[in-house]
Amino acid sequence: MDRADVVVVGGGIVGLATARAVLRTKPSASVVVVEKEATVGAHQSGRNSGVIHAGVYYKPGSDKARMCTAGRRSMVRYCEEQGIEHAVCGKVVVATDEVDRSRLAELERRCGENGVRTEVIGRERLHELEPHVRGVAALHVHDTGIVDYGEVCRTLAKEIEAGDARLTLGSAVLGARETPAGIVVETSDGPIEARRVVTCAGLHADAVARAVSGDDVVDGVRVIAFRGEYREIVPARSDLVRALVYPVADPAYPFLGVHLTRGIDGTVHVGPNAVLAFAREGYGWRKVDVRHLGATVRYRGFWRFARVNWRFGLHEMARSLSRRRFAAAARRLVPEIHRADLVPAPAGVRAQAIGSDGTIIDDFLIRRAGRAVHVLNAPSPAATASLEIGAAIAAKLDLDD
C-alpha cells in the first residue's frame, strides 16, 4: 500500500495551492495530489473569466474578504515570481441609473473596510477609461487584475512536483476508512494510507467529503451546480471594452449579473448568466446526470432556495436560450454591442453550497473532521484567494503530531 503524510483530493487551484503550502510549511512531508481528470484545473479553475478580484463585494471581516484582499497580493506576487503573464488593470462598476448610483456608496464603503483602493467617478472620467461604456457614474476599482488561472494551475503543478510531491492524474477517489495510523483513501489506482487528508473537490465537494468522513461533516450542506454561460465579442469589435466592466449588482439576486472582461489573451468575455446545471459537470443543456438531478430536487434546501429565487431563475433561463436577451444585458453597459458581435464561448459551472434552510453559503466553508480537512464551499473569489486558502489549510493539519 502507498503511504503519504498528506493526500490532497482535487487538482484544481485550491488543491494545488494547498499541496504547495504543505511543502513550504514542512518540506520533508510526503504529499500526494489525487485528481480524477487527465489534467489539472479542468473544471472551475480553468473555466472562469480569469479575474484577480480585489474584494469589492464581500462582507467585511468574512473569510472571503480577508483572504481575497491578501490573496490578490500573493497571487500577483506569485505571478511576478513565476513569470506568469498578468495585469493589474482595474475595473469599473457602472451605475446606469440613479438607483444604481445610490448603491455605489455601499460598495465604496465595503471596499474601504476591505482595504481596496477605489474612487467614485463621473461620466467624463468613465468615458476616458471606457469610451464605449454608458453610465451616470462608476466605482473605479484600482486593484482588480486578470490572469489565466489554468496557467497558474500548471505552474503550481510543476512547482509541487519539483518539491517531490506526487501528482496522480486520472485517479478517482472511491471511498476511505480510518486506521490506527491514519486514513486509507481508496482510489481507482489503489489505496493510499495518509496521516492527513484534505479534500478540495469543487463540484464534488460534498460527495467526496461524505465519502471520506461520513454524513456528519456535511451537516445538511449540499453543493448545487450552476452553469455560467459566456459569449465572446468577435475580434473585430473587441475594442468596445478596454478592461473590466461590471454592473452594480442587484441585491435581490444571488449573483452579480452579466459583465464584460478582457482576458489576458485579449479576448473579451461577456457573462456569465447563472442557470441550474443538470449535472455536477453540466456544461450544456444536454448534459444530464439523472442521479445528481434527482438528489437535487429531493433536497429540501433546494426547494427553499427556489421559492425565494424562482423569478431570478426564470429570467436567467430565458437569457440562456435567447442571444437577443443576452446581448440586451450587455447593451445596458455597452450600447454599441449587437447580437452579431457575440459568439458562443466555453461555459463554466459554479459549485455553490446551500444550507438545508435554502440559504446560499456566502462565505468559504472549511471543516475539519479528525484527520481530515474538507473544503465544502469555495466559489469566487477562491481562485484569487487560493494561496491564502492553501496556507490556512496547511496550518490546520498539525503534521508534527
C-alpha positions as CSV (number, residue, x, y, z in Angstrom):
1,M,0.0,0.0,0.0
2,D,1.2,3.5,-0.9
3,R,1.7,5.8,2.1
4,A,1.9,9.6,2.4
5,D,1.9,12.3,5.1
6,V,-0.8,14.2,3.2
7,V,-3.2,13.2,0.5
8,V,-4.9,16.1,-1.3
9,V,-8.0,15.2,-3.2
10,G,-8.5,17.6,-6.1
11,G,-6.1,19.1,-8.7
12,G,-7.8,22.4,-9.0
13,I,-6.2,25.6,-7.9
14,V,-7.2,25.3,-4.2
15,G,-5.9,21.7,-4.0
16,L,-2.6,22.5,-5.8
17,A,-2.1,25.6,-3.6
18,T,-2.7,23.5,-0.5
19,A,-0.1,21.0,-1.6
20,R,2.3,23.8,-2.2
21,A,1.6,25.3,1.3
22,V,2.2,21.9,3.0
23,L,5.6,21.6,1.3
24,R,6.5,25.1,2.2
25,T,5.4,24.5,5.8
26,K,7.1,21.1,6.1
27,P,9.5,20.4,3.1
28,S,10.1,16.9,4.3
29,A,6.4,15.9,4.1
30,S,5.4,13.3,1.5
31,V,2.4,14.7,-0.4
32,V,0.2,13.0,-3.0
33,V,-2.4,15.0,-5.0
34,V,-5.2,12.8,-6.4
35,E,-7.1,14.2,-9.4
36,K,-9.7,12.3,-11.4
37,E,-9.2,14.2,-14.6
38,A,-6.3,13.9,-17.0
39,T,-5.2,17.5,-16.4
40,V,-5.0,19.9,-13.6
41,G,-7.5,22.8,-13.3
42,A,-10.0,21.0,-15.6
43,H,-13.2,22.5,-14.1
44,Q,-13.8,25.7,-12.1
45,S,-10.1,26.6,-12.0
46,G,-9.7,26.5,-15.8
47,R,-13.2,27.7,-16.8
48,N,-13.6,31.2,-15.5
49,S,-13.2,34.8,-16.6
50,G,-9.6,35.0,-15.2
51,V,-10.2,37.9,-12.8
52,I,-7.9,38.6,-9.9
53,H,-10.6,40.0,-7.6
54,A,-9.9,43.0,-5.4
55,G,-12.6,42.3,-2.7
56,V,-15.4,44.6,-3.6
57,Y,-18.5,42.5,-2.8
58,Y,-17.5,40.6,0.3
59,K,-18.8,41.2,3.9
60,P,-16.0,43.0,5.8
61,G,-14.4,40.6,8.3
62,S,-15.5,37.5,6.4
63,D,-13.0,34.8,5.2
64,K,-13.8,35.9,1.6
65,A,-13.0,39.5,2.3
66,R,-9.9,38.8,4.3
67,M,-8.5,36.1,2.1
68,C,-9.3,37.9,-1.1
69,T,-7.5,41.0,0.0
70,A,-4.4,39.1,1.0
71,G,-4.9,36.7,-1.9
72,R,-4.8,39.3,-4.7
73,R,-1.4,40.5,-3.3
74,S,0.0,37.0,-3.0
75,M,-1.4,35.9,-6.4
76,V,0.2,39.0,-8.2
77,R,3.4,38.3,-6.3
78,Y,3.4,34.6,-7.4
79,C,2.8,35.6,-11.0
80,E,5.7,38.0,-10.9
81,E,8.0,35.4,-9.3
82,Q,7.0,32.7,-11.8
83,G,6.8,34.8,-14.9
84,I,3.1,34.2,-15.4
85,E,1.5,36.9,-17.7
86,H,-0.9,39.0,-15.7
87,A,-2.1,42.6,-15.4
88,V,-3.5,44.8,-12.7
89,C,-5.8,46.7,-15.0
90,G,-8.6,47.8,-12.6
91,K,-12.3,47.6,-13.3
92,V,-15.3,49.9,-13.3
93,V,-18.6,49.0,-11.6
94,V,-21.1,51.1,-13.6
95,A,-24.2,52.7,-12.4
96,T,-26.6,53.0,-15.4
97,D,-29.3,54.9,-13.5
98,E,-29.9,56.8,-10.2
99,V,-30.9,53.6,-8.3
100,D,-27.6,52.1,-9.2
101,R,-25.8,55.3,-8.2
102,S,-27.3,55.1,-4.7
103,R,-25.8,51.6,-4.3
104,L,-22.3,52.8,-5.2
105,A,-21.8,54.3,-1.8
106,E,-22.3,51.0,0.0
107,L,-19.8,49.3,-2.4
108,E,-17.3,52.1,-1.8
109,R,-17.8,51.7,2.0
110,R,-17.2,47.9,1.8
111,C,-14.1,48.5,-0.3
112,G,-12.7,50.9,2.3
113,E,-13.2,48.3,5.0
114,N,-11.7,45.6,2.9
115,G,-8.6,47.6,2.0
116,V,-9.5,48.0,-1.7
117,R,-8.4,51.2,-3.4
118,T,-11.4,52.9,-5.2
119,E,-12.8,56.2,-6.3
120,V,-16.3,57.2,-7.5
121,I,-16.1,58.7,-10.9
122,G,-18.5,60.6,-13.1
123,R,-19.4,60.3,-16.8
124,E,-16.4,62.2,-18.1
125,R,-13.8,60.0,-16.3
126,L,-15.7,56.9,-17.1
127,H,-15.6,57.9,-20.8
128,E,-11.9,58.3,-20.6
129,L,-11.4,54.9,-19.1
130,E,-14.0,53.1,-21.2
131,P,-15.2,55.2,-24.2
132,H,-17.9,52.8,-25.2
133,V,-19.5,52.3,-21.8
134,R,-22.6,54.2,-20.8
135,G,-23.3,55.2,-17.2
136,V,-24.2,58.0,-14.9
137,A,-21.3,57.2,-12.5
138,A,-19.0,54.3,-11.7
139,L,-16.8,52.9,-8.9
140,H,-13.3,52.7,-10.3
141,V,-11.6,49.8,-8.5
142,H,-7.8,50.1,-8.9
143,D,-6.7,46.7,-7.6
144,T,-8.5,44.3,-9.8
145,G,-6.4,42.2,-12.3
146,I,-6.5,39.5,-14.9
147,V,-4.6,36.2,-15.3
148,D,-5.0,32.8,-16.9
149,Y,-5.8,30.6,-13.9
150,G,-5.2,27.5,-16.0
151,E,-1.6,28.6,-16.4
152,V,-1.4,29.3,-12.7
153,C,-2.5,25.7,-12.1
154,R,0.0,24.3,-14.5
155,T,2.8,26.3,-12.8
156,L,1.7,25.2,-9.3
157,A,1.7,21.5,-10.5
158,K,5.3,21.9,-11.8
159,E,6.4,23.5,-8.6
160,I,5.0,20.9,-6.2
161,E,6.3,18.1,-8.4
162,A,9.7,19.7,-8.2
163,G,9.3,19.6,-4.4
164,D,8.8,15.8,-4.6
165,A,5.0,15.8,-4.3
166,R,3.4,13.2,-6.5
167,L,0.6,14.3,-8.8
168,T,-1.7,11.3,-9.7
169,L,-3.9,12.2,-12.6
170,G,-6.9,10.2,-13.9
171,S,-7.4,8.7,-10.4
172,A,-10.8,8.9,-8.7
173,V,-11.5,8.7,-5.0
174,L,-13.9,5.8,-4.3
175,G,-14.0,5.9,-0.5
176,A,-12.0,6.0,2.7
177,R,-11.6,4.2,6.0
178,E,-10.0,5.1,9.3
179,T,-7.0,3.1,10.6
180,P,-4.9,3.5,13.8
181,A,-2.2,5.2,11.6
182,G,-4.4,7.5,9.6
183,I,-6.9,7.3,6.8
184,V,-6.8,4.9,3.9
185,V,-8.1,6.6,0.7
186,E,-9.4,4.1,-1.8
187,T,-8.7,5.3,-5.3
188,S,-9.2,3.8,-8.8
189,D,-5.4,3.4,-8.8
190,G,-5.3,1.6,-5.5
191,P,-5.3,2.6,-1.8
192,I,-3.1,5.2,-0.2
193,E,-2.7,5.4,3.6
194,A,-2.3,9.0,4.8
195,R,-1.7,10.7,8.1
196,R,-3.9,13.6,6.9
197,V,-6.4,14.0,4.1
198,V,-7.5,17.3,2.5
199,T,-10.5,17.3,0.1
200,C,-10.7,20.2,-2.4
201,A,-13.2,18.5,-4.8
202,G,-15.1,21.6,-6.0
203,L,-18.2,20.4,-7.8
204,H,-18.0,17.1,-5.9
205,A,-17.0,18.7,-2.6
206,D,-20.0,17.4,-0.5
207,A,-19.9,13.9,-2.0
208,V,-16.1,13.4,-1.5
209,A,-16.2,14.8,2.0
210,R,-19.0,12.4,2.8
211,A,-17.1,9.5,1.3
212,V,-14.0,10.3,3.5
213,S,-15.6,11.4,6.8
214,G,-19.3,10.5,6.7
215,D,-22.5,12.5,6.7
216,D,-21.8,14.4,9.9
217,V,-19.1,16.6,8.3
218,V,-21.5,17.8,5.6
219,D,-24.3,18.5,8.1
220,G,-27.0,19.1,5.6
221,V,-25.0,21.2,3.2
222,R,-25.2,20.3,-0.4
223,V,-23.3,21.6,-3.5
224,I,-25.7,22.8,-6.2
225,A,-24.1,23.3,-9.7
226,F,-25.0,26.5,-11.6
227,R,-23.8,26.8,-15.2
228,G,-22.4,30.1,-16.2
229,E,-22.7,30.7,-19.9
230,Y,-20.4,33.1,-21.7
231,R,-20.2,34.8,-25.1
232,E,-17.2,36.4,-26.7
233,I,-17.1,39.6,-28.6
234,V,-15.8,39.0,-32.1
235,P,-12.2,40.2,-32.5
236,A,-13.2,43.0,-34.9
237,R,-15.3,44.5,-32.2
238,S,-13.2,43.7,-29.1
239,D,-12.1,47.4,-28.8
240,L,-15.5,48.1,-27.3
241,V,-14.0,47.1,-23.9
242,R,-10.6,48.1,-22.7
243,A,-10.5,46.2,-19.3
244,L,-13.3,45.0,-16.9
245,V,-16.8,46.4,-16.9
246,Y,-19.3,45.3,-14.2
247,P,-22.9,46.3,-13.5
248,V,-24.0,47.4,-10.0
249,A,-25.3,44.1,-8.5
250,D,-29.0,43.9,-7.7
251,P,-29.2,42.8,-4.0
252,A,-32.4,41.0,-4.8
253,Y,-30.4,38.5,-6.9
254,P,-27.9,35.9,-5.7
255,F,-25.3,36.5,-8.4
256,L,-23.5,39.6,-9.9
257,G,-25.1,39.6,-13.4
258,V,-23.6,39.8,-16.9
259,H,-20.3,41.7,-17.1
260,L,-17.6,42.2,-19.7
261,T,-14.0,41.1,-19.0
262,R,-10.9,41.4,-21.3
263,G,-8.8,38.4,-20.6
264,I,-5.0,38.3,-20.6
265,D,-5.1,37.0,-24.2
266,G,-7.1,40.0,-25.3
267,T,-10.4,38.1,-25.7
268,V,-13.4,39.9,-24.3
269,H,-15.8,37.6,-22.5
270,V,-19.4,38.6,-21.8
271,G,-21.3,36.8,-19.0
272,P,-21.9,34.7,-17.1
273,N,-25.5,34.1,-16.6
274,A,-26.4,31.5,-13.9
275,V,-28.7,28.6,-14.6
276,L,-29.2,25.4,-12.8
277,A,-27.0,22.7,-14.2
278,F,-28.5,19.2,-14.6
279,A,-25.2,17.5,-13.7
280,R,-22.2,18.5,-11.5
281,E,-20.2,18.9,-14.7
282,G,-23.2,20.1,-16.7
283,Y,-21.6,22.4,-19.2
284,G,-24.5,22.3,-21.6
285,W,-28.3,21.8,-21.5
286,R,-27.9,18.2,-22.9
287,K,-25.6,17.1,-20.1
288,V,-27.9,15.4,-17.6
289,D,-27.0,13.2,-14.6
290,V,-30.3,11.7,-13.5
291,R,-28.9,10.6,-10.2
292,H,-27.5,14.0,-9.3
293,L,-30.6,15.8,-10.6
294,G,-32.8,13.5,-8.6
295,A,-30.8,14.2,-5.4
296,T,-31.0,17.9,-6.0
297,V,-34.8,18.0,-6.5
298,R,-35.3,15.8,-3.4
299,Y,-33.1,18.2,-1.3
300,R,-35.4,20.4,0.8
301,G,-32.8,23.2,0.8
302,F,-33.0,23.4,-3.0
303,W,-36.8,24.0,-2.9
304,R,-36.5,26.6,-0.2
305,F,-33.9,28.3,-2.3
306,A,-36.1,28.0,-5.4
307,R,-39.1,29.5,-3.7
308,V,-37.2,32.7,-3.0
309,N,-35.3,32.9,-6.3
310,W,-37.7,31.5,-8.9
311,R,-38.1,34.8,-10.7
312,F,-34.4,35.1,-11.0
313,G,-34.1,31.5,-12.2
314,L,-36.7,32.0,-15.0
315,H,-35.0,35.3,-16.1
316,E,-31.6,33.5,-16.3
317,M,-33.1,30.6,-18.2
318,A,-34.7,32.9,-20.8
319,R,-31.4,34.7,-21.2
320,S,-29.6,31.4,-21.7
321,L,-32.0,30.4,-24.5
322,S,-32.0,33.8,-26.3
323,R,-29.0,35.5,-27.7
324,R,-31.1,38.6,-28.1
325,R,-31.7,38.8,-24.3
326,F,-28.1,38.0,-23.6
327,A,-27.0,40.9,-25.9
328,A,-29.5,43.2,-24.3
329,A,-28.0,42.6,-20.8
330,A,-24.6,43.5,-22.2
331,R,-26.0,46.5,-24.1
332,R,-27.1,48.1,-20.7
333,L,-23.4,48.7,-20.2
334,V,-22.1,48.9,-23.8
335,P,-24.9,50.2,-26.1
336,E,-22.9,49.5,-29.3
337,I,-23.0,45.7,-28.8
338,H,-25.3,43.8,-31.1
339,R,-26.3,40.2,-31.3
340,A,-23.9,39.7,-34.3
341,D,-21.0,40.8,-32.2
342,L,-21.4,37.9,-29.8
343,V,-20.3,34.3,-30.4
344,P,-20.5,31.3,-28.1
345,A,-17.7,30.6,-25.6
346,P,-17.0,27.7,-23.3
347,A,-19.3,27.6,-20.2
348,G,-18.2,27.2,-16.6
349,V,-20.0,25.6,-13.7
350,R,-20.0,27.1,-10.3
351,A,-20.1,24.9,-7.2
352,Q,-22.3,26.7,-4.7
353,A,-23.0,25.2,-1.3
354,I,-26.6,25.7,0.0
355,G,-27.8,25.0,3.5
356,S,-30.8,22.9,4.3
357,D,-32.8,26.1,5.1
358,G,-32.3,27.2,1.4
359,T,-29.7,30.0,2.1
360,I,-26.6,30.3,0.0
361,I,-23.5,29.6,2.0
362,D,-22.0,33.1,1.4
363,D,-18.5,32.5,2.8
364,F,-15.8,29.9,2.3
365,L,-16.7,26.8,4.3
366,I,-13.8,24.6,5.5
367,R,-14.4,21.9,8.2
368,R,-12.0,19.6,10.0
369,A,-13.1,16.1,10.9
370,G,-10.5,14.1,12.8
371,R,-7.5,13.6,10.5
372,A,-9.3,15.2,7.5
373,V,-9.9,18.8,6.4
374,H,-12.7,19.4,3.9
375,V,-13.2,22.4,1.6
376,L,-17.0,22.4,1.3
377,N,-17.6,25.8,-0.3
378,A,-15.0,27.7,-2.3
379,P,-16.7,29.7,-5.0
380,S,-15.4,33.0,-6.4
381,P,-13.0,34.6,-5.2
382,A,-11.4,31.2,-4.4
383,A,-9.0,31.3,-7.3
384,T,-7.8,34.8,-6.3
385,A,-7.5,33.7,-2.6
386,S,-6.2,30.2,-3.4
387,L,-2.7,30.7,-2.0
388,E,-4.1,32.1,1.3
389,I,-6.7,29.3,1.5
390,G,-3.9,26.7,1.0
391,A,-1.8,28.3,3.7
392,A,-4.8,28.3,6.1
393,I,-5.5,24.6,5.4
394,A,-1.8,23.6,5.9
395,A,-1.9,25.3,9.3
396,K,-4.8,23.1,10.3
397,L,-3.1,19.8,9.6
398,D,-0.8,19.6,12.7
399,L,1.8,17.4,10.9
400,D,4.1,17.4,13.9
401,D,1.6,15.4,15.9
